[in-house]
Amino acid sequence: MSHYILDGREPECTNAVWWRRWYESADRVVARTRINPDIVVSTVFVGLDLGCDPDRPVLFETEVMEVGIASVDARQKRYLTWAEAERGHAKIVSEYRGA
């Protein structure tokens, strides 16, 4: 599994040791939006390639979290870039708000 850190908003491939050191204190949040008291939409840089194509690493993930309900894959979306993650986050927030 490939490991990545962020240089600003740009992912850079690294080794597992450096990744772990960076990950412990890094701010990986792309966006976090509370829809209501029970629903939060969170988008973060994961730092591990969640995809299958080494030339197009999937490094960002949006998850919809609801109080008392375990997360399921249908409520997760994954992205290759920070910009895609921002757009995806905004789209999901808009859907939950009924816009």
Jmol script that loads the backbone (N, CA, C; Angstrom):
load data "model"
ATOM      1  N   MET A   1       0.847  -1.174   0.000  1.00  0.00           N
ATOM      2  CA  MET A   1       0.000   0.000   0.000  1.00  0.00           C
ATOM      3  C   MET A   1       0.894   1.239   0.000  1.00  0.00           C
ATOM      4  N   SER A   2       0.570   2.194  -0.858  1.00  0.00           N
ATOM      5  CA  SER A   2       1.343   3.424  -0.960  1.00  0.00           C
ATOM      6  C   SER A   2       0.899   4.438   0.090  1.00  0.00           C
ATOM      7  N   HIS A   3       1.873   5.179   0.617  1.00  0.00           N
ATOM      8  CA  HIS A   3       1.639   6.183   1.645  1.00  0.00           C
ATOM      9  C   HIS A   3       1.891   7.573   1.076  1.00  0.00           C
ATOM     10  N   TYR A   4       1.052   8.529   1.480  1.00  0.00           N
ATOM     11  CA  TYR A   4       1.151   9.896   0.977  1.00  0.00           C
ATOM     12  C   TYR A   4       1.012  10.892   2.126  1.00  0.00           C
ATOM     13  N   ILE A   5       1.694  12.016   1.953  1.00  0.00           N
ATOM     14  CA  ILE A   5       1.537  13.156   2.858  1.00  0.00           C
ATOM     15  C   ILE A   5       1.103  14.341   2.002  1.00  0.00           C
ATOM     16  N   LEU A   6       0.716  15.423   2.640  1.00  0.00           N
ATOM     17  CA  LEU A   6       0.337  16.627   1.908  1.00  0.00           C
ATOM     18  C   LEU A   6       1.431  17.672   1.991  1.00  0.00           C
ATOM     19  N   ASP A   7       1.706  18.288   0.852  1.00  0.00           N
ATOM     20  CA  ASP A   7       2.540  19.483   0.784  1.00  0.00           C
ATOM     21  C   ASP A   7       1.575  20.581   0.373  1.00  0.00           C
ATOM     22  N   GLY A   8       1.065  21.320   1.352  1.00  0.00           N
ATOM     23  CA  GLY A   8      -0.041  22.238   1.090  1.00  0.00           C
ATOM     24  C   GLY A   8      -1.281  21.401   0.832  1.00  0.00           C
ATOM     25  N   ARG A   9      -1.761  21.430  -0.394  1.00  0.00           N
ATOM     26  CA  ARG A   9      -2.919  20.605  -0.777  1.00  0.00           C
ATOM     27  C   ARG A   9      -2.546  19.528  -1.784  1.00  0.00           C
ATOM     28  N   GLU A  10      -1.246  19.384  -2.023  1.00  0.00           N
ATOM     29  CA  GLU A  10      -0.768  18.420  -3.020  1.00  0.00           C
ATOM     30  C   GLU A  10      -0.198  17.176  -2.346  1.00  0.00           C
ATOM     31  N   PRO A  11      -0.713  15.993  -2.696  1.00  0.00           N
ATOM     32  CA  PRO A  11      -0.180  14.754  -2.142  1.00  0.00           C
ATOM     33  C   PRO A  11       1.216  14.438  -2.687  1.00  0.00           C
ATOM     34  N   GLU A  12       2.047  13.887  -1.820  1.00  0.00           N
ATOM     35  CA  GLU A  12       3.375  13.424  -2.194  1.00  0.00           C
ATOM     36  C   GLU A  12       3.569  12.029  -1.639  1.00  0.00           C
ATOM     37  N   CYS A  13       4.037  11.122  -2.480  1.00  0.00           N
ATOM     38  CA  CYS A  13       4.294   9.751  -2.039  1.00  0.00           C
ATOM     39  C   CYS A  13       5.492   9.750  -1.088  1.00  0.00           C
ATOM     40  N   THR A  14       5.417   8.907  -0.059  1.00  0.00           N
ATOM     41  CA  THR A  14       6.488   8.837   0.924  1.00  0.00           C
ATOM     42  C   THR A  14       6.585   7.416   1.461  1.00  0.00           C
ATOM     43  N   ASN A  15       7.497   7.200   2.377  1.00  0.00           N
ATOM     44  CA  ASN A  15       7.613   5.869   2.983  1.00  0.00           C
ATOM     45  C   ASN A  15       6.742   5.785   4.238  1.00  0.00           C
ATOM     46  N   ALA A  16       6.533   4.590   4.713  1.00  0.00           N
ATOM     47  CA  ALA A  16       5.622   4.356   5.841  1.00  0.00           C
ATOM     48  C   ALA A  16       6.094   5.031   7.126  1.00  0.00           C
ATOM     49  N   VAL A  17       7.383   5.091   7.358  1.00  0.00           N
ATOM     50  CA  VAL A  17       7.904   5.704   8.585  1.00  0.00           C
ATOM     51  C   VAL A  17       7.633   7.213   8.591  1.00  0.00           C
ATOM     52  N   TRP A  18       7.976   7.898   7.507  1.00  0.00           N
ATOM     53  CA  TRP A  18       7.746   9.339   7.431  1.00  0.00           C
ATOM     54  C   TRP A  18       6.258   9.636   7.453  1.00  0.00           C
ATOM     55  N   TRP A  19       5.460   8.817   6.751  1.00  0.00           N
ATOM     56  CA  TRP A  19       4.007   8.998   6.722  1.00  0.00           C
ATOM     57  C   TRP A  19       3.438   8.942   8.140  1.00  0.00           C
ATOM     58  N   ARG A  20       3.840   7.961   8.921  1.00  0.00           N
ATOM     59  CA  ARG A  20       3.317   7.824  10.284  1.00  0.00           C
ATOM     60  C   ARG A  20       3.663   9.031  11.143  1.00  0.00           C
ATOM     61  N   ARG A  21       4.871   9.522  11.036  1.00  0.00           N
ATOM     62  CA  ARG A  21       5.273  10.716  11.794  1.00  0.00           C
ATOM     63  C   ARG A  21       4.427  11.922  11.392  1.00  0.00           C
ATOM     64  N   TRP A  22       4.269  12.096  10.090  1.00  0.00           N
ATOM     65  CA  TRP A  22       3.472  13.222   9.577  1.00  0.00           C
ATOM     66  C   TRP A  22       2.017  13.082   9.999  1.00  0.00           C
ATOM     67  N   TYR A  23       1.461  11.908   9.867  1.00  0.00           N
ATOM     68  CA  TYR A  23       0.043  11.634  10.112  1.00  0.00           C
ATOM     69  C   TYR A  23      -0.366  11.938  11.554  1.00  0.00           C
ATOM     70  N   GLU A  24       0.521  11.711  12.495  1.00  0.00           N
ATOM     71  CA  GLU A  24       0.209  11.899  13.915  1.00  0.00           C
ATOM     72  C   GLU A  24      -0.198  13.326  14.262  1.00  0.00           C
ATOM     73  N   SER A  25       0.313  14.312  13.531  1.00  0.00           N
ATOM     74  CA  SER A  25       0.001  15.701  13.888  1.00  0.00           C
ATOM     75  C   SER A  25      -0.559  16.529  12.728  1.00  0.00           C
ATOM     76  N   ALA A  26      -0.755  15.917  11.594  1.00  0.00           N
ATOM     77  CA  ALA A  26      -1.199  16.664  10.410  1.00  0.00           C
ATOM     78  C   ALA A  26      -2.671  17.059  10.502  1.00  0.00           C
ATOM     79  N   ASP A  27      -2.977  18.201   9.924  1.00  0.00           N
ATOM     80  CA  ASP A  27      -4.375  18.613   9.755  1.00  0.00           C
ATOM     81  C   ASP A  27      -4.811  18.083   8.401  1.00  0.00           C
ATOM     82  N   ARG A  28      -5.598  17.022   8.396  1.00  0.00           N
ATOM     83  CA  ARG A  28      -5.993  16.339   7.167  1.00  0.00           C
ATOM     84  C   ARG A  28      -7.410  16.685   6.724  1.00  0.00           C
ATOM     85  N   VAL A  29      -8.065  17.590   7.432  1.00  0.00           N
ATOM     86  CA  VAL A  29      -9.465  17.912   7.146  1.00  0.00           C
ATOM     87  C   VAL A  29      -9.574  18.814   5.920  1.00  0.00           C
ATOM     88  N   VAL A  30     -10.339  18.357   4.941  1.00  0.00           N
ATOM     89  CA  VAL A  30     -10.666  19.171   3.769  1.00  0.00           C
ATOM     90  C   VAL A  30     -11.867  20.039   4.112  1.00  0.00           C
ATOM     91  N   ALA A  31     -12.898  19.415   4.682  1.00  0.00           N
ATOM     92  CA  ALA A  31     -14.106  20.141   5.092  1.00  0.00           C
ATOM     93  C   ALA A  31     -14.893  19.283   6.077  1.00  0.00           C
ATOM     94  N   ARG A  32     -15.628  19.977   6.934  1.00  0.00           N
ATOM     95  CA  ARG A  32     -16.504  19.300   7.908  1.00  0.00           C
ATOM     96  C   ARG A  32     -17.729  20.184   8.077  1.00  0.00           C
ATOM     97  N   THR A  33     -18.909  19.595   7.843  1.00  0.00           N
ATOM     98  CA  THR A  33     -20.145  20.362   7.902  1.00  0.00           C
ATOM     99  C   THR A  33     -21.177  19.616   8.737  1.00  0.00           C
ATOM    100  N   ARG A  34     -21.705  20.307   9.738  1.00  0.00           N
ATOM    101  CA  ARG A  34     -22.790  19.740  10.535  1.00  0.00           C
ATOM    102  C   ARG A  34     -24.098  20.111   9.843  1.00  0.00           C
ATOM    103  N   ILE A  35     -24.825  19.098   9.395  1.00  0.00           N
ATOM    104  CA  ILE A  35     -26.101  19.303   8.710  1.00  0.00           C
ATOM    105  C   ILE A  35     -27.194  19.613   9.726  1.00  0.00           C
ATOM    106  N   ASN A  36     -27.183  18.869  10.804  1.00  0.00           N
ATOM    107  CA  ASN A  36     -28.097  19.071  11.919  1.00  0.00           C
ATOM    108  C   ASN A  36     -27.449  18.412  13.135  1.00  0.00           C
ATOM    109  N   PRO A  37     -28.094  18.391  14.297  1.00  0.00           N
ATOM    110  CA  PRO A  37     -27.439  17.807  15.469  1.00  0.00           C
ATOM    111  C   PRO A  37     -27.048  16.330  15.311  1.00  0.00           C
ATOM    112  N   ASP A  38     -27.675  15.634  14.364  1.00  0.00           N
ATOM    113  CA  ASP A  38     -27.421  14.202  14.221  1.00  0.00           C
ATOM    114  C   ASP A  38     -26.581  13.810  13.011  1.00  0.00           C
ATOM    115  N   ILE A  39     -26.325  14.723  12.084  1.00  0.00           N
ATOM    116  CA  ILE A  39     -25.622  14.380  10.845  1.00  0.00           C
ATOM    117  C   ILE A  39     -24.439  15.318  10.613  1.00  0.00           C
ATOM    118  N   VAL A  40     -23.280  14.713  10.364  1.00  0.00           N
ATOM    119  CA  VAL A  40     -22.063  15.457  10.031  1.00  0.00           C
ATOM    120  C   VAL A  40     -21.492  14.875   8.738  1.00  0.00           C
ATOM    121  N   VAL A  41     -21.084  15.757   7.836  1.00  0.00           N
ATOM    122  CA  VAL A  41     -20.387  15.359   6.621  1.00  0.00           C
ATOM    123  C   VAL A  41     -18.924  15.753   6.808  1.00  0.00           C
ATOM    124  N   SER A  42     -18.038  14.779   6.695  1.00  0.00           N
ATOM    125  CA  SER A  42     -16.616  15.008   6.928  1.00  0.00           C
ATOM    126  C   SER A  42     -15.812  14.531   5.721  1.00  0.00           C
ATOM    127  N   THR A  43     -14.917  15.388   5.240  1.00  0.00           N
ATOM    128  CA  THR A  43     -14.036  15.034   4.128  1.00  0.00           C
ATOM    129  C   THR A  43     -12.601  15.220   4.580  1.00  0.00           C
ATOM    130  N   VAL A  44     -11.802  14.169   4.411  1.00  0.00           N
ATOM    131  CA  VAL A  44     -10.419  14.187   4.886  1.00  0.00           C
ATOM    132  C   VAL A  44      -9.464  13.590   3.859  1.00  0.00           C
ATOM    133  N   PHE A  45      -8.197  13.943   4.024  1.00  0.00           N
ATOM    134  CA  PHE A  45      -7.100  13.313   3.307  1.00  0.00           C
ATOM    135  C   PHE A  45      -6.753  12.057   4.088  1.00  0.00           C
ATOM    136  N   VAL A  46      -6.863  10.906   3.458  1.00  0.00           N
ATOM    137  CA  VAL A  46      -6.623   9.634   4.141  1.00  0.00           C
ATOM    138  C   VAL A  46      -5.127   9.323   4.213  1.00  0.00           C
ATOM    139  N   GLY A  47      -4.404   9.630   3.146  1.00  0.00           N
ATOM    140  CA  GLY A  47      -2.970   9.394   3.148  1.00  0.00           C
ATOM    141  C   GLY A  47      -2.550   8.016   2.698  1.00  0.00           C
ATOM    142  N   LEU A  48      -3.508   7.153   2.454  1.00  0.00           N
ATOM    143  CA  LEU A  48      -3.248   5.817   1.927  1.00  0.00           C
ATOM    144  C   LEU A  48      -4.038   5.679   0.637  1.00  0.00           C
ATOM    145  N   ASP A  49      -3.455   5.034  -0.352  1.00  0.00           N
ATOM    146  CA  ASP A  49      -4.141   4.863  -1.620  1.00  0.00           C
ATOM    147  C   ASP A  49      -5.256   3.834  -1.462  1.00  0.00           C
ATOM    148  N   LEU A  50      -6.499   4.306  -1.580  1.00  0.00           N
ATOM    149  CA  LEU A  50      -7.671   3.450  -1.423  1.00  0.00           C
ATOM    150  C   LEU A  50      -8.154   2.877  -2.751  1.00  0.00           C
ATOM    151  N   GLY A  51      -7.425   3.173  -3.823  1.00  0.00           N
ATOM    152  CA  GLY A  51      -7.826   2.728  -5.151  1.00  0.00           C
ATOM    153  C   GLY A  51      -7.052   1.509  -5.618  1.00  0.00           C
ATOM    154  N   CYS A  52      -7.240   1.197  -6.885  1.00  0.00           N
ATOM    155  CA  CYS A  52      -6.607   0.020  -7.487  1.00  0.00           C
ATOM    156  C   CYS A  52      -5.602   0.378  -8.576  1.00  0.00           C
ATOM    157  N   ASP A  53      -5.530   1.638  -8.972  1.00  0.00           N
ATOM    158  CA  ASP A  53      -4.659   2.077 -10.048  1.00  0.00           C
ATOM    159  C   ASP A  53      -3.518   2.903  -9.466  1.00  0.00           C
ATOM    160  N   PRO A  54      -2.290   2.379  -9.479  1.00  0.00           N
ATOM    161  CA  PRO A  54      -1.169   3.114  -8.875  1.00  0.00           C
ATOM    162  C   PRO A  54      -0.873   4.455  -9.551  1.00  0.00           C
ATOM    163  N   ASP A  55      -1.355   4.640 -10.771  1.00  0.00           N
ATOM    164  CA  ASP A  55      -1.140   5.907 -11.461  1.00  0.00           C
ATOM    165  C   ASP A  55      -2.185   6.956 -11.093  1.00  0.00           C
ATOM    166  N   ARG A  56      -3.241   6.535 -10.405  1.00  0.00           N
ATOM    167  CA  ARG A  56      -4.317   7.458 -10.006  1.00  0.00           C
ATOM    168  C   ARG A  56      -4.714   7.151  -8.552  1.00  0.00           C
ATOM    169  N   PRO A  57      -3.875   7.526  -7.595  1.00  0.00           N
ATOM    170  CA  PRO A  57      -4.164   7.195  -6.192  1.00  0.00           C
ATOM    171  C   PRO A  57      -5.417   7.903  -5.671  1.00  0.00           C
ATOM    172  N   VAL A  58      -6.228   7.157  -4.966  1.00  0.00           N
ATOM    173  CA  VAL A  58      -7.448   7.676  -4.339  1.00  0.00           C
ATOM    174  C   VAL A  58      -7.097   7.961  -2.885  1.00  0.00           C
ATOM    175  N   LEU A  59      -7.016   9.255  -2.528  1.00  0.00           N
ATOM    176  CA  LEU A  59      -6.428   9.646  -1.246  1.00  0.00           C
ATOM    177  C   LEU A  59      -7.350  10.440  -0.332  1.00  0.00           C
ATOM    178  N   PHE A  60      -8.527  10.798  -0.816  1.00  0.00           N
ATOM    179  CA  PHE A  60      -9.463  11.625  -0.048  1.00  0.00           C
ATOM    180  C   PHE A  60     -10.787  10.886   0.084  1.00  0.00           C
ATOM    181  N   GLU A  61     -11.476  11.136   1.196  1.00  0.00           N
ATOM    182  CA  GLU A  61     -12.734  10.440   1.436  1.00  0.00           C
ATOM    183  C   GLU A  61     -13.721  11.341   2.167  1.00  0.00           C
ATOM    184  N   THR A  62     -14.965  11.317   1.692  1.00  0.00           N
ATOM    185  CA  THR A  62     -16.068  11.976   2.382  1.00  0.00           C
ATOM    186  C   THR A  62     -16.913  10.895   3.028  1.00  0.00           C
ATOM    187  N   GLU A  63     -17.280  11.134   4.266  1.00  0.00           N
ATOM    188  CA  GLU A  63     -18.132  10.192   4.993  1.00  0.00           C
ATOM    189  C   GLU A  63     -19.263  10.969   5.653  1.00  0.00           C
ATOM    190  N   VAL A  64     -20.452  10.418   5.542  1.00  0.00           N
ATOM    191  CA  VAL A  64     -21.614  10.981   6.229  1.00  0.00           C
ATOM    192  C   VAL A  64     -21.795  10.178   7.501  1.00  0.00           C
ATOM    193  N   MET A  65     -21.756  10.864   8.625  1.00  0.00           N
ATOM    194  CA  MET A  65     -21.882  10.200   9.919  1.00  0.00           C
ATOM    195  C   MET A  65     -23.175  10.627  10.583  1.00  0.00           C
ATOM    196  N   GLU A  66     -23.945   9.644  10.994  1.00  0.00           N
ATOM    197  CA  GLU A  66     -25.192   9.913  11.693  1.00  0.00           C
ATOM    198  C   GLU A  66     -25.125   9.297  13.084  1.00  0.00           C
ATOM    199  N   VAL A  67     -25.600  10.022  14.073  1.00  0.00           N
ATOM    200  CA  VAL A  67     -25.607   9.547  15.448  1.00  0.00           C
ATOM    201  C   VAL A  67     -26.355   8.215  15.512  1.00  0.00           C
ATOM    202  N   GLY A  68     -25.726   7.219  16.100  1.00  0.00           N
ATOM    203  CA  GLY A  68     -26.381   5.934  16.314  1.00  0.00           C
ATOM    204  C   GLY A  68     -26.425   5.023  15.107  1.00  0.00           C
ATOM    205  N   ILE A  69     -25.817   5.438  13.972  1.00  0.00           N
ATOM    206  CA  ILE A  69     -25.831   4.604  12.768  1.00  0.00           C
ATOM    207  C   ILE A  69     -24.400   4.408  12.310  1.00  0.00           C
ATOM    208  N   ALA A  70     -24.022   3.149  12.132  1.00  0.00           N
ATOM    209  CA  ALA A  70     -22.679   2.848  11.668  1.00  0.00           C
ATOM    210  C   ALA A  70     -22.523   3.285  10.215  1.00  0.00           C
ATOM    211  N   SER A  71     -21.351   3.736   9.863  1.00  0.00           N
ATOM    212  CA  SER A  71     -21.083   4.157   8.493  1.00  0.00           C
ATOM    213  C   SER A  71     -21.143   2.954   7.559  1.00  0.00           C
ATOM    214  N   VAL A  72     -21.623   3.174   6.371  1.00  0.00           N
ATOM    215  CA  VAL A  72     -21.653   2.123   5.355  1.00  0.00           C
ATOM    216  C   VAL A  72     -21.053   2.693   4.069  1.00  0.00           C
ATOM    217  N   ASP A  73     -20.576   1.813   3.180  1.00  0.00           N
ATOM    218  CA  ASP A  73     -19.917   2.255   1.953  1.00  0.00           C
ATOM    219  C   ASP A  73     -20.769   3.202   1.129  1.00  0.00           C
ATOM    220  N   ALA A  74     -22.081   3.035   1.140  1.00  0.00           N
ATOM    221  CA  ALA A  74     -22.956   3.890   0.352  1.00  0.00           C
ATOM    222  C   ALA A  74     -22.887   5.340   0.814  1.00  0.00           C
ATOM    223  N   ARG A  75     -22.406   5.561   2.024  1.00  0.00           N
ATOM    224  CA  ARG A  75     -22.316   6.922   2.552  1.00  0.00           C
ATOM    225  C   ARG A  75     -20.888   7.437   2.515  1.00  0.00           C
ATOM    226  N   GLN A  76     -20.054   6.797   1.713  1.00  0.00           N
ATOM    227  CA  GLN A  76     -18.675   7.235   1.550  1.00  0.00           C
ATOM    228  C   GLN A  76     -18.409   7.495   0.074  1.00  0.00           C
ATOM    229  N   LYS A  77     -17.695   8.561  -0.197  1.00  0.00           N
ATOM    230  CA  LYS A  77     -17.260   8.879  -1.555  1.00  0.00           C
ATOM    231  C   LYS A  77     -15.767   9.142  -1.491  1.00  0.00           C
ATOM    232  N   ARG A  78     -15.063   8.738  -2.532  1.00  0.00           N
ATOM    233  CA  ARG A  78     -13.607   8.884  -2.549  1.00  0.00           C
ATOM    234  C   ARG A  78     -13.157   9.676  -3.764  1.00  0.00           C
ATOM    235  N   TYR A  79     -11.998  10.352  -3.603  1.00  0.00           N
ATOM    236  CA  TYR A  79     -11.523  11.284  -4.618  1.00  0.00           C
ATOM    237  C   TYR A  79     -10.007  11.198  -4.774  1.00  0.00           C
ATOM    238  N   LEU A  80      -9.538  11.690  -5.907  1.00  0.00           N
ATOM    239  CA  LEU A  80      -8.108  11.674  -6.209  1.00  0.00           C
ATOM    240  C   LEU A  80      -7.394  12.943  -5.769  1.00  0.00           C
ATOM    241  N   THR A  81      -8.092  14.077  -5.778  1.00  0.00           N
ATOM    242  CA  THR A  81      -7.436  15.360  -5.488  1.00  0.00           C
ATOM    243  C   THR A  81      -8.200  16.147  -4.424  1.00  0.00           C
ATOM    244  N   TRP A  82      -7.522  17.143  -3.860  1.00  0.00           N
ATOM    245  CA  TRP A  82      -8.139  18.030  -2.881  1.00  0.00           C
ATOM    246  C   TRP A  82      -9.327  18.750  -3.512  1.00  0.00           C
ATOM    247  N   ALA A  83      -9.143  19.255  -4.732  1.00  0.00           N
ATOM    248  CA  ALA A  83     -10.212  19.996  -5.413  1.00  0.00           C
ATOM    249  C   ALA A  83     -11.441  19.100  -5.638  1.00  0.00           C
ATOM    250  N   GLU A  84     -11.240  17.858  -6.066  1.00  0.00           N
ATOM    251  CA  GLU A  84     -12.357  16.928  -6.238  1.00  0.00           C
ATOM    252  C   GLU A  84     -13.047  16.679  -4.898  1.00  0.00           C
ATOM    253  N   ALA A  85     -12.256  16.551  -3.846  1.00  0.00           N
ATOM    254  CA  ALA A  85     -12.811  16.307  -2.509  1.00  0.00           C
ATOM    255  C   ALA A  85     -13.662  17.493  -2.052  1.00  0.00           C
ATOM    256  N   GLU A  86     -13.202  18.713  -2.308  1.00  0.00           N
ATOM    257  CA  GLU A  86     -13.994  19.898  -1.955  1.00  0.00           C
ATOM    258  C   GLU A  86     -15.323  19.920  -2.708  1.00  0.00           C
ATOM    259  N   ARG A  87     -15.268  19.655  -4.006  1.00  0.00           N
ATOM    260  CA  ARG A  87     -16.501  19.649  -4.811  1.00  0.00           C
ATOM    261  C   ARG A  87     -17.439  18.535  -4.358  1.00  0.00           C
ATOM    262  N   GLY A  88     -16.886  17.357  -4.106  1.00  0.00           N
ATOM    263  CA  GLY A  88     -17.705  16.235  -3.653  1.00  0.00           C
ATOM    264  C   GLY A  88     -18.350  16.503  -2.310  1.00  0.00           C
ATOM    265  N   HIS A  89     -17.608  17.111  -1.413  1.00  0.00           N
ATOM    266  CA  HIS A  89     -18.139  17.465  -0.099  1.00  0.00           C
ATOM    267  C   HIS A  89     -19.319  18.424  -0.260  1.00  0.00           C
ATOM    268  N   ALA A  90     -19.116  19.469  -1.052  1.00  0.00           N
ATOM    269  CA  ALA A  90     -20.178  20.469  -1.263  1.00  0.00           C
ATOM    270  C   ALA A  90     -21.422  19.830  -1.873  1.00  0.00           C
ATOM    271  N   LYS A  91     -21.231  18.895  -2.784  1.00  0.00           N
ATOM    272  CA  LYS A  91     -22.373  18.225  -3.423  1.00  0.00           C
ATOM    273  C   LYS A  91     -23.166  17.404  -2.404  1.00  0.00           C
ATOM    274  N   ILE A  92     -22.469  16.649  -1.580  1.00  0.00           N
ATOM    275  CA  ILE A  92     -23.157  15.831  -0.577  1.00  0.00           C
ATOM    276  C   ILE A  92     -23.878  16.711   0.443  1.00  0.00           C
ATOM    277  N   VAL A  93     -23.227  17.779   0.884  1.00  0.00           N
ATOM    278  CA  VAL A  93     -23.872  18.706   1.818  1.00  0.00           C
ATOM    279  C   VAL A  93     -25.130  19.274   1.194  1.00  0.00           C
ATOM    280  N   SER A  94     -25.058  19.678  -0.060  1.00  0.00           N
ATOM    281  CA  SER A  94     -26.204  20.225  -0.763  1.00  0.00           C
ATOM    282  C   SER A  94     -27.344  19.203  -0.843  1.00  0.00           C
ATOM    283  N   GLU A  95     -27.012  17.959  -1.131  1.00  0.00           N
ATOM    284  CA  GLU A  95     -28.030  16.906  -1.196  1.00  0.00           C
ATOM    285  C   GLU A  95     -28.715  16.698   0.148  1.00  0.00           C
ATOM    286  N   TYR A  96     -27.922  16.693   1.205  1.00  0.00           N
ATOM    287  CA  TYR A  96     -28.515  16.496   2.540  1.00  0.00           C
ATOM    288  C   TYR A  96     -29.352  17.684   2.982  1.00  0.00           C
ATOM    289  N   ARG A  97     -28.998  18.844   2.507  1.00  0.00           N
ATOM    290  CA  ARG A  97     -29.772  20.041   2.862  1.00  0.00           C
ATOM    291  C   ARG A  97     -30.976  20.222   1.939  1.00  0.00           C
ATOM    292  N   GLY A  98     -31.089  19.370   0.928  1.00  0.00           N
ATOM    293  CA  GLY A  98     -32.248  19.425   0.038  1.00  0.00           C
ATOM    294  C   GLY A  98     -32.184  20.528  -0.987  1.00  0.00           C
ATOM    295  N   ALA A  99     -30.994  20.993  -1.279  1.00  0.00           N
ATOM    296  CA  ALA A  99     -30.855  22.083  -2.264  1.00  0.00           C
ATOM    297  C   ALA A  99     -30.763  21.538  -3.677  1.00  0.00           C
TER     298      ALA A  99
END
end "model"
wireframe off; spacefill off
backbone 0.3
color backbone group
